[in-house]
Amino acid sequence: MNQSVFDSSGQHPNEEYNSESQYTVLQGGQPTLREGFPTVNESIARKLEEEKQAKEIQKSIDEFILKLNKREKFIIGFYLDSQSAARDGTRNIKIDSTYFDNNYLSYELYKLNNCIPHEYTNLISNYKQYLIEDSNYQDLKTNNRCLLYVWFALFGWGYTDGLACFYYGLTDSLADNVIHSLDVCHNLNIDFYGYGPQLLLDEKLKLLTRNKRNAISQAIKNYQFTKLDVRYEKWFVSLEYDELWWCYEYIQKTLPPIQLPVEYKISNDKPFLLEYILFRMDLFGNNWDRHGYINKLKKSMMQKKYRDSRKNTEIIDAILKKNTVRKLDYLAKEWRMNRIQALEKLIEFGYKNDSPFDD
């Protein structure tokens, strides 16, 4: 709103002043630019400079993303969602495959750079501190039994927030998905003995990562100490496919059900059955309890074999000459069998081969 200004400030009495305008207007004259306001050319130049800087920032972000592997992209994606949740006062962190998408990360990082530069700097410089140790990574990568044991141990110890991503099917590899999950398994509610609320999220995540690494190392040590040593239970390895399948079904019926990671593909081949059986034995931890369970399993299998043999047995009356019985006993002794087993062996041989007897 225009108004005449007459005061002791020494302002020209014929000057009209608009408090919202950058111009000073003298009666009968041309508008002149007030001090402190840019010219149109300066405004354009400044805008062009800002656009140039924005492009340079975007380029540096894109170059940074191209250097990342999947683990690093995933931890940064999780970090971005954690920052967003912290700013919004929520814990709605959805873990999915967009964390691997370059365009998503580029957009989110640029947005983060514009609104809170210091957190962007922390992210670039500290993201590797949120990853588990490479030595543990190799242990988990090469041993499914150890991998599954660590997952269930951490789950039992309360590291559940990040591990929920198992149910999103992020990768085709069990090891990759478990390791991605362990990288981000932070429980953001941990109070750190009273001073947690005063910590910045970045500092809290670093402390949680240190605790998580210690937990993973401890879980691997527990596995090495408590795993079933097949040298003392060689019969597991010697089982045929049908026997392994029966053991698998017995375990499913007699032990509490467990939620397996999506990427742990259930198959019916012999290596998988053996691996799964040994893994369930590893979870016992307590050798005394496991020993008792294995004895029950072996006893049940022997009973099954006996029942199956009875089902396949038919009593047949046969009259043999004394000389034939003597020969049969001799063969049974040589073959370390009883009479019936030796007789079945001879019949099986004759059945599989063309008549070995002269006409």
Summary of the structure (lengths in Angstrom):
residues: 359
radius of gyration: 38.0
end to end distance: 130.2
largest distance: 147.4
contacts: 877
relative contact order: 0.06
helix: 64%
strand: 3%
